[in-house]
Structure formats: structure tokens, C-alpha cells
Amino acid sequence: MTALAADRRARRPFRLAVPPVSGVLRPRLIAVCAALVLAVFLLFCWGVAIGDYPVSFPDVVKALAGSGDPGTVLVVQELRLPRALTGLLVGVAFGISGALFQTMTRNPLASPDMIGLTEGAGTAVVAGIVLGWDGGLGIQTLGLLGALGTALLVYLLAWKNGATGYRIILVGIGVSWMCTSATDYLLARGQQFEAQAALGWLVGNLNGRTWSQVHTLALTMVVLVPMALATGRWLRTLQLGDDVAAGLGTPVRTARLVLMLVGVGLIAFGTAAAGPVAFVALAAPQIAQRLAGTAWPPLVASGLTGALVVLGSDLVAREVIPGTELPVGIVTGVVGAPVLLWLLIRTNRAGSGG
């Protein structure tokens, strides 16, 4: 049974009379999203509860509502909540961005990790630290500018009467390796303290997150997530191929450009907030697709899966070595590398690995 056939069997049509809205109801997808929401909430509260000053689960819930012991409220809301919220928002942003790129290009390997966006952000940050080019912008702003600049470069180099998904992937891989080489060179020529500062951000880190990162990322997602959800029809038609999509009335070039801009915005602001957390954008959509049984990565489930991966990895990073908090990107890299190998083997067997 093909993925498209499985998706067709898993959905049920529904129609509302007032107002006249038609759509497709997928009970399995709804159940998966509900389970993911519950799992994310539990991991979120667990992450807020642990630390040098442990807090019980009921006290965490009370403190999140602003009630309970004042000391507990201070610890939860001021010291731990920014980190947990940053992890949650970054996971959602990376998961949705990865789903957009993979659906747009019709390739499970097409994620911001693979086409150079996170590497471009890293190169910009390292250049600012080592060469003093930051101009007072800060690491977050440099990461944002690096990701956006790299996306523009990939799109321009891939343009040839339009930017197809295949060319975006090939050009992105080349740009990714160029950025990686430039980053390695900059780290090699930098001073020890400069290299340490850069590496602390490059691996993806939630340590020391503040409300400033949360506010910026939250405001961005209030704009970009609804835009991503509004592109659902374009995503479904592009999954059928450019010719079929154009025949169904989809403006293929405009759709691909809008989808890329939204995906780049999500990954850029997410990377600016926590660094390039490896493999989340690659793995989360594929996990969500298999959980939901759909023909393409579902956006909401992909975002929730991304949040689950980041929050769970952060818990492991904080607890695996007592007294030491590892960067979350180390854990996601360990988890994501086998997923990448599995995807490579799968696409090669299916004849789509090129």
C-alpha cells in the first residue's frame, strides 16, 4: 500500500452547512496530535520541575498559573520558564520548517540541516566572533542574518526558469559544505576563548535563555505559523508534481517562493534563539508522518514532534551527566544521525536517493 493510499484510507470527509466549509477529517492524525500535545505538556512541566531546587509537578502547574509559594513562582517563571519556552518554540519552528521543505521538494532529505541554512547561520556567528564583524548586533542577530543570506544565495543559484526542489537540494548541499569549511577555517584562526564562545552556540544550546529570546521567537511564530498552515492546499498540490499542480491552478513559482520564505523565517529565528539544533528539522517531520499515516509530513504534528524531540533531548542533556548540563544539540545529533542513515537507506532502496 502506497503512502497516498494509506492517507486516503485514514481520512473521512466532512461538511459543515453554516458556514459552508468542506474539508477532510483524519481521526488518526487528530489522535496523534492530541497525544503529542499531552506528551509535550508533560515534558515541558518536567523540564521546569528539575534543577538544583526541585519542584513537584502540582507546584509547577500552580506556579505557571501565578499562584502558590512566591519562591517557587520566582524559580519557575523567571529562572526556568524562558528555557522551557525557548525549547518548545524552537522545536515547533524547526519541525514545521522541515515539513515545509520536505513537502515542497518532495524529498525526505530536504531539511534546513541539509541545504545549508543552519550552516550559514553558524558561519555568520563565527565570523562575527572571530573577526569582530558583529558591529554590536549580537549572536542572535548574526545567526538570523546568516540563515536569511544563505537562503537567498541558495535560491538564486538554484534559479533556472524557476527553482525546482531538486536544484534547491543540490545547490544547498554545496553551499552547506562551503559554509562548513569557512566555519572550520575561522575557528582554526580564532583565539581559544573566541572558539569556545562560537562552539557553545554552534552545537545548539538552551542554557541561559532569557525572555528576550522567547519574546522575539514568539512574535515571529505568531505571524509565520498561520502563514504556514494557510499554504496547506499548495503543499498538497505540489506533492503531486509541478505539472499537475499547475494544472490544478497552483502558481507553482509563487507557491514555492512563499513556502521557502516561511520555512526560512522559521528556521532562521529558531536558530537565532538557540543555535543550530541538529537534525530536528530533518527527523521530526518524518516521525510525524509515520505516526499520522499521511502521504506527506503534517505541519501541526511535525511542529509538535519537533517540540517533543527538543524538550526530551534537553532533559537527557541535563540529566545524563550529574552536575553537568550538555548542549541540547549534542543529544539531538546522537538521536538524529541514525534517522539520517535510515532515510538514506530507504530513499536509495526506493530509487529516489539519486
HUTATA-V514434 format. One record per backbone hydrogen bond with DSSP energy under -1.0 kcal/mol. NH is the residue of the N-H (numbers start at 1). CO is the residue of the C=O. E is the energy in kcal/mol with one decimal. If there is no record, write none. Layout:
nh co e
NH CO E
NH CO E
This chain:
nh co e
6 2 -2.3
7 3 -2.4
8 4 -2.0
9 5 -2.0
10 6 -1.5
12 25 -4.8
14 23 -1.6
16 21 -2.6
21 19 -1.6
23 14 -1.6
25 12 -3.0
30 26 -2.4
31 27 -2.5
32 28 -2.5
33 29 -2.6
34 30 -2.3
35 31 -2.4
36 32 -2.4
37 33 -2.4
38 34 -2.0
39 35 -2.4
40 36 -2.9
41 37 -2.3
42 38 -2.3
43 39 -2.4
44 40 -2.6
45 41 -2.4
46 42 -2.3
47 43 -2.6
48 44 -1.7
49 45 -1.9
50 46 -1.7
55 49 -2.1
60 56 -2.1
61 57 -2.1
62 58 -2.2
63 59 -2.7
64 60 -2.5
65 61 -1.2
66 63 -1.2
67 62 -2.6
73 69 -2.5
74 70 -2.3
75 71 -2.3
76 72 -2.8
77 73 -2.8
78 74 -2.0
80 75 -1.5
81 76 -2.3
84 80 -2.0
85 81 -2.9
86 82 -2.3
87 83 -2.4
88 84 -2.3
89 85 -2.9
90 86 -2.8
91 87 -2.2
92 88 -2.1
93 89 -2.7
94 90 -2.8
95 91 -2.5
96 92 -2.5
97 93 -2.3
98 94 -2.6
99 95 -2.0
100 96 -2.4
101 97 -2.3
102 98 -2.6
103 99 -2.2
104 100 -2.6
105 101 -2.1
107 102 -1.4
110 107 -1.6
111 109 -1.4
114 111 -1.3
115 111 -1.6
118 112 -1.2
120 116 -2.4
121 117 -1.9
122 118 -2.1
123 119 -2.3
124 120 -2.0
125 121 -2.1
126 122 -2.6
127 123 -2.5
128 124 -2.1
129 125 -2.1
130 126 -3.1
131 127 -2.2
137 134 -2.1
142 138 -2.0
143 139 -2.6
144 140 -2.0
145 141 -2.6
146 142 -2.6
147 143 -2.1
148 144 -2.2
149 145 -2.6
150 146 -2.2
151 147 -2.2
152 148 -2.1
153 149 -2.2
154 150 -2.7
155 151 -2.4
156 152 -2.4
157 153 -2.5
158 154 -1.9
160 162 -2.4
168 164 -2.2
169 165 -2.1
170 166 -2.1
171 167 -2.9
172 168 -2.4
173 169 -2.4
174 170 -1.8
175 171 -2.7
176 172 -2.4
177 173 -1.9
178 174 -1.8
179 175 -2.5
180 176 -2.3
181 177 -2.3
182 178 -2.3
183 179 -2.5
184 180 -2.4
185 181 -2.2
186 182 -2.3
187 183 -2.5
188 184 -2.0
189 185 -1.7
190 186 -1.1
195 191 -2.7
196 192 -2.3
197 193 -2.0
198 194 -2.2
199 195 -2.8
200 196 -2.0
202 198 -2.4
203 199 -1.6
204 201 -1.3
205 274 -2.6
209 206 -1.3
214 210 -1.4
215 211 -2.9
216 212 -2.0
217 213 -2.3
218 214 -2.8
219 215 -2.4
220 216 -1.9
221 217 -2.3
222 218 -1.9
224 220 -2.7
225 221 -2.0
227 223 -1.1
228 224 -2.4
229 225 -2.5
230 226 -2.0
231 228 -1.1
232 229 -1.3
235 231 -2.4
236 232 -2.1
237 233 -2.1
238 234 -2.8
239 235 -1.5
240 237 -1.5
241 238 -1.6
245 241 -2.5
246 242 -2.6
247 243 -2.1
248 244 -1.6
249 246 -1.5
250 245 -2.5
252 250 -1.5
255 251 -3.3
256 252 -2.7
257 253 -2.2
258 254 -2.7
259 255 -2.7
260 256 -2.2
261 257 -2.4
262 258 -2.5
263 259 -2.5
264 260 -2.9
265 261 -2.4
266 262 -2.2
267 263 -2.3
268 264 -2.8
269 265 -2.3
270 266 -2.1
271 267 -2.5
272 268 -2.3
273 269 -1.5
274 270 -1.8
275 271 -2.7
277 275 -1.8
283 279 -2.9
284 280 -2.3
287 283 -2.4
288 284 -2.7
289 285 -2.4
290 286 -1.7
291 287 -2.2
292 288 -2.5
293 289 -1.6
294 289 -1.2
302 298 -2.3
303 299 -2.5
304 300 -2.4
305 301 -2.5
306 302 -2.5
307 303 -2.1
308 304 -2.3
309 305 -2.6
310 306 -2.4
311 307 -2.7
312 308 -2.4
313 309 -2.5
314 310 -2.3
315 311 -1.9
316 312 -2.0
317 313 -2.7
318 314 -1.7
319 315 -1.5
320 316 -2.6
324 321 -2.2
326 317 -2.2
329 204 -2.4
330 327 -1.3
332 328 -2.1
333 329 -1.8
334 330 -1.8
335 331 -2.3
336 332 -3.0
337 333 -2.0
340 336 -2.4
341 337 -2.2
342 338 -2.4
343 339 -2.4
344 340 -2.5
345 341 -2.4
346 342 -2.6
347 343 -2.9
348 344 -1.9
349 345 -2.2
350 346 -2.0
352 347 -2.6
353 347 -1.2
